């Protein structure tokens, strides 16, 4: 430009940028260059502002926005949609031009194509007003032309100041916590409206009252991200009309600014999996449309949980863990640090319970940590069908308490928590493992002997029934030393341990200690038992008799009962045989045994002495002591039957110093018959011989 000589203040302006100023000194014939760096602003189109343009003034005061007003020029706004980051659809009662359904649908389509956000405002005299329909607000047009929201309501004027309840964390409610109810308009006659049946997510509920909230009217704040990625913010009761915006409080203005800022953020494509879950669960995200290689913040609501970077094509992906948060809708947001670009998806936090421990006996305490419940709300707890008190959540929807396990049988149960107001509920499994004291009875007898194979029994019962258990048995001797024994199961709950007392075992009192433990799915228990017995060095005076032998183990009958004795351990040896009774010498005394018990067999006979083989060794005995008898004679061979068995022997060898071996009557008759036959034959021959 050409300017007269002098010093000039130059201002540079362009729609969508903050203005810039600089000072230039112009000299005669000279050229002065002045550089400007203009900071981009968010470009906002407003369809109807109240007289005095209060919306424009509030936005421009932040220096973040460039504003263009459209007063009923619906087609112009649609044609210029790509020039705006967001538009605001408000109205002036009795002074507005309503678009046709085609014009409104064309505007929505243009916004979707351009990625332009929309702030839909609402107030009295809208569609289906009980007074008169005279203001085509954005929410009214949605109800009329799309049926989403399905309805709107206008209670009217003068119900007190406005109070905004925050029901969910979102960019629109930024700076406030769930449960907050700040005053948003101090004018006690300010009009308002509400809506219901919206397909998006509600984040606020309107209250009115004098000084404090007294009446609750319904939903008035909500958002939606359309399939095309366009951001919609719905704001009933916030449209400025009739100058009532003069009562906007700082909180009211902040919510309006939040909504416009959120709607005007350039959308990034973002998908998350899953779209609901418990605190601590993992959420995966993928997206596109970010500036190449841009740094990105990963947010859950307003909290930055992580950072990542887009690739050269603007794509990005990652995971986040759901932080502590209240029940209901939240936002997963991936955005540039300056928040000019952001992708957002709704994520529903569900209630959850964490138990510590997850199993235990009746009457024990269980730590219960609740997450994802409503803020400052009561949660009714139960163990199975048994009520277990209630807990009060903190502002973040969490609580920690203790539940006492009721007296129930072992099994799997659920500990549950329910907030009646919202229906938020969760359950976690708990295994009840009963603990029982086992009754352990030990049976060992009263008296045992060296070399005896002792059998000990252990009976385990619990809750009135025999129980399969793990058994540990230890035998304690008089010297205080112990030896572990192996117990084997005889039947369920009945066990046997066998122990062979050494031949040199110490005499005195022994104790068998049995310890039993049970570890079933729903039951644990333990117990112990003890029994004592005496060990005697000998069997003297017991009238002992060896009844049988099997694998070197002898069954011995005593005055106190039948016992098993390891014959090797007591150095058993056969000393003599008399009749059918054998005498056995052992280290614990003398035993007698019937020869049948010793598996006797005559191996040879020499004269009247027989060599007898037994299970305890070989011994010699006279045939007379064995009650030997000749039962048959065949030629010069006699069959001899004794108490130790039967043997064959030549008659010539059966002579003894004491006389002939006893014979049976049959054998004697046979001999006499033979002699008679000899004499008869001799007489016949003599009769036939010729006489001289």
LINFENQUI-V897553 format. One record per pair of residues at least 24 apart in sequence whose ideal C-beta (glycine too) atoms are under 7 Angstrom apart, sorted by sequence separation. I is the first residue (numbers start at 0). J is the second residue. D is the distance in whole Angstrom. If there is no record, write none. Layout:
i: <I/I>
j: <J/J>
d: <D/D>
//
This chain:
i: <9/11/13/15/16/40/45/71/86/127/129/160/193/194/197/199/234/289/324/326/372/383/407/409/437/467/470/472/474/15/40/44/71/73/126/128/160/193/198/288/371/408/467/508/509/11/125/160/180/193/232/287/289/370/435/465/466/15/160/287/321/370/404/435/465/478/507/14/74/77/125/159/161/369/465/477/506/73/77/80/86/88/232/286/300/369/383/437/457/476/506/46/76/80/85/88/121/123/157/161/172/232/299/300/382/383/477/504/506/84/85/86/87/88/89/157/171/172/205/230/285/368/437/477/629/44/77/81/83/84/85/88/92/156/180/199/230/284/299/382/460/477/583/609/611/54/73/80/85/87/167/169/284/367/459/476/627/628/629/630/156/230/298/367/380/381/458/475/500/609/628/629/632/44/54/80/155/166/167/283/366/367/458/474/475/555/576/628/631/166/197/230/282/297/298/365/380/630/98/103/154/165/166/281/282/364/365/379/456/457/474/475/629/632/97/165/166/228/295/296/378/379/545/622/44/95/153/164/194/281/282/295/364/365/378/456/472/473/42/43/46/93/95/104/152/163/164/228/295/296/378/379/455/573/601/42/43/46/48/92/103/151/152/194/279/280/362/363/377/454/455/472/42/43/44/45/46/47/49/92/151/163/164/193/279/293/294/362/376/573/576/601/604/41/43/46/47/91/151/192/278/361/454/455/470/471/572/573/601/43/47/90/100/150/161/162/192/277/278/360/361/362/376/571/572/576/599/600/604/17/90/150/162/191/276/278/290/326/359/361/373/452/453/470/543/545/573/599/601/90/148/149/150/161/162/278/289/326/361/372/469/544/578/606/89/148/149/160/284/286/323/324/326/367/369/373/452/453/468/469/543/544/545/577/47/88/89/148/159/160/325/373/468/544/548/576/578/594/607/88/148/158/159/160/171/282/284/325/365/451/468/538/539/547/576/594/606/15/147/159/162/290/373/450/537/538/546/14/147/171/289/372/449/466/536/537/545/448/449/450/169/190/447/449/607/159/189/449/449/138/158/286/455/457/459/461/186/189/184/186/186/271/354/171/185/154/184/352/184/185/461/579/184/269/282/352/365/578/152/183/182/267/350/499/502/548/123/125/183/184/501/502/576/122/182/183/443/502/122/123/181/499/122/274/278/325/326/361/441/121/183/274/275/324/325/357/358/457/274/275/277/323/324/357/358/360/361/441/121/267/269/271/274/276/278/350/352/354/357/359/360/264/265/267/268/269/270/275/277/323/350/351/352/353/358/360/439/161/264/265/267/269/271/350/352/354/264/266/439/264/437/174/437/171/173/502/172/447/449/171/446/448/163/170/171/435/437/439/441/443/445/446/447/448/449/433/436/437/438/439/440/441/442/444/445/432/433/434/435/437/439/441/443/446/171/431/432/434/436/448/163/170/432/278/277/278/277/138/326/138/326/452/136/410/451/452/117/119/409/451/452/116/119/121/409/446/451/452/111/114/115/116/117/118/119/120/121/122/448/450/114/119/450/111/118/122/120/121/111/120/122/450/110/224/450/449/173/200/168/168/449/450/449/448/118/118/118/117/200/116/116/90/92/177/89/91/114/114/167/170/167/168/169/167/87/85/85/85/84/84/54/53/49/48/49/53/49/49/57/61/178/177/178/57/57/58/43/176/43/41>
j: <33/35/37/39/40/64/69/95/110/151/153/184/217/218/221/223/258/313/348/350/396/407/431/433/461/491/494/496/498/40/65/69/96/98/151/153/185/218/223/313/396/433/492/533/534/37/151/186/206/219/258/313/315/396/461/491/492/42/187/314/348/397/431/462/492/505/534/42/102/105/153/187/189/397/493/505/534/102/106/109/115/117/261/315/329/398/412/466/486/505/535/76/106/110/115/118/151/153/187/191/202/262/329/330/412/413/507/534/536/115/116/117/118/119/120/188/202/203/236/261/316/399/468/508/660/76/109/113/115/116/117/120/124/188/212/231/262/316/331/414/492/509/615/641/643/87/106/113/118/120/200/202/317/400/492/509/660/661/662/663/190/264/332/401/414/415/492/509/534/643/662/663/666/79/89/115/190/201/202/318/401/402/493/509/510/590/611/663/666/202/233/266/318/333/334/401/416/666/135/140/191/202/203/318/319/401/402/416/493/494/511/512/666/669/135/203/204/266/333/334/416/417/583/660/83/134/192/203/233/320/321/334/403/404/417/495/511/512/82/83/86/133/135/144/192/203/204/268/335/336/418/419/495/613/641/83/84/87/89/133/144/192/193/235/320/321/403/404/418/495/496/513/84/85/86/87/88/89/91/134/193/205/206/235/321/335/336/404/418/615/618/643/646/84/86/89/90/134/194/235/321/404/497/498/513/514/615/616/644/87/91/134/144/194/205/206/236/321/322/404/405/406/420/615/616/620/643/644/648/62/135/195/207/236/321/323/335/371/404/406/418/497/498/515/588/590/618/644/646/136/194/195/196/207/208/324/335/372/407/418/515/590/624/652/136/195/196/207/331/333/370/371/373/414/416/420/499/500/515/516/590/591/592/624/95/136/137/196/207/208/373/421/516/592/596/624/626/642/655/137/197/207/208/209/220/331/333/374/414/500/517/587/588/596/625/643/655/65/197/209/212/340/423/500/587/588/596/65/198/222/340/423/500/517/587/588/596/500/501/502/222/243/500/502/660/213/243/503/504/194/214/342/511/513/515/517/243/246/243/245/246/331/414/232/246/216/246/414/247/248/524/642/248/333/346/416/429/642/217/248/248/333/416/565/568/614/190/192/250/251/568/569/643/190/250/251/511/570/191/192/250/568/192/344/348/395/396/431/511/192/254/345/346/395/396/428/429/528/346/347/349/395/396/429/430/432/433/513/194/340/342/344/347/349/351/423/425/427/430/432/433/338/339/341/342/343/344/349/351/397/424/425/426/427/432/434/513/236/339/340/342/344/346/425/427/429/340/342/515/341/515/253/517/254/257/586/257/532/534/257/532/534/250/257/258/522/524/526/528/530/532/533/534/535/536/521/524/525/526/527/528/529/530/532/533/521/522/523/524/526/528/530/532/535/261/521/522/524/526/538/254/261/523/370/370/371/371/233/421/235/423/552/238/521/562/563/229/231/521/563/564/229/232/234/522/559/564/565/225/228/229/230/231/232/233/234/235/236/562/564/229/234/565/227/234/238/237/238/229/238/240/568/229/343/569/569/301/328/300/301/586/587/587/587/258/259/262/262/345/262/263/238/240/325/238/240/265/266/327/330/328/329/330/329/259/259/262/263/263/265/239/239/239/239/240/244/242/244/252/256/374/374/375/255/256/259/259/394/263/263>
d: <6/4/6/6/6/6/7/6/7/7/6/6/4/6/5/3/6/4/5/6/5/7/6/4/5/5/5/5/6/6/4/6/4/4/7/5/5/6/7/6/6/7/6/6/6/6/6/7/6/5/4/6/6/7/4/5/5/5/5/5/7/5/6/6/3/6/6/7/7/5/7/5/6/6/7/5/5/5/5/4/6/6/6/5/5/5/5/7/6/6/6/6/7/6/6/7/7/5/6/6/5/5/6/6/6/7/3/6/5/7/4/6/5/5/4/4/6/7/6/6/4/5/7/6/6/6/5/4/5/7/7/6/4/5/5/7/5/6/6/5/6/7/6/7/5/6/6/5/6/7/7/5/6/5/5/6/6/5/4/5/5/7/4/7/7/5/6/7/6/7/7/6/6/7/7/5/7/6/4/5/6/5/6/6/4/6/6/5/7/6/7/6/7/6/7/7/5/7/7/5/7/7/6/5/5/5/5/7/7/4/5/7/5/7/4/6/6/4/5/6/4/5/6/6/4/6/5/6/7/6/6/7/6/6/7/6/6/5/6/6/7/5/5/7/6/6/4/6/6/6/5/7/7/6/6/5/7/7/7/5/5/6/5/5/6/5/7/5/7/6/5/5/5/6/4/5/5/5/7/4/7/7/6/5/6/6/6/6/5/4/6/5/6/5/7/6/5/7/4/5/5/5/5/7/6/5/6/6/5/7/5/4/5/7/7/4/6/7/7/7/7/7/6/6/6/5/4/5/5/6/5/5/7/4/6/6/7/5/6/5/6/6/5/5/7/5/5/6/4/5/4/7/6/6/6/6/7/5/6/5/7/7/7/6/6/6/3/7/6/6/7/7/5/6/5/7/5/6/4/5/5/5/4/5/6/7/7/5/4/7/6/5/6/6/7/6/6/5/4/3/4/4/4/7/6/6/6/5/7/5/5/5/5/5/7/6/6/5/6/4/4/7/6/6/5/4/6/5/5/6/6/5/6/5/7/4/6/7/7/5/6/7/6/5/7/6/4/7/5/6/6/5/5/4/5/7/5/5/7/7/3/5/6/6/5/6/4/6/6/6/5/4/7/6/7/6/6/6/6/6/5/6/7/5/4/5/4/6/5/6/6/5/7/6/6/3/5/7/7/6/4/6/6/7/7/6/6/6/6/5/6/7/6/7/4/7/7/7/6/4/6/5/7/6/4/6/7/5/7/5/3/5/7/6/6/4/5/5/7/7/6/6/6/6/6/6/7/6/4/6/6/5/7/7/6/4/6/6/7/5/3/5/6/4/4/6/7/6/5/5/5/6/6/7/5/5/7/6/7/5/6/7/7/6/5/6/5/4/4/4/6/5/5/5/6/6/6/6/6/6/6/6/6/5/7/6/5/6/4/3/3/4/5/6/6/7/6/6/6/6/6/4/6/4/7/5/6/6/6/6/4/6/6/6/5/4/7/7/3/6/7/6/7/7/5/6/5/6/6/6/7/4/5/5/5/5/4/6/7/5/7/7/5/4/6/4/6/6/5/4/5/4/6/6/4/6/6/5/4/7/7/6/5/5/5/6/5/6/5/3/5/7/6/5/5/7/7/5/5/7/5/6/6/7/7/6/4/4/4/7/6/5/4/7/6/5/7/6/6/7/5/5/6/6/7/6/6/6/6/4>
//
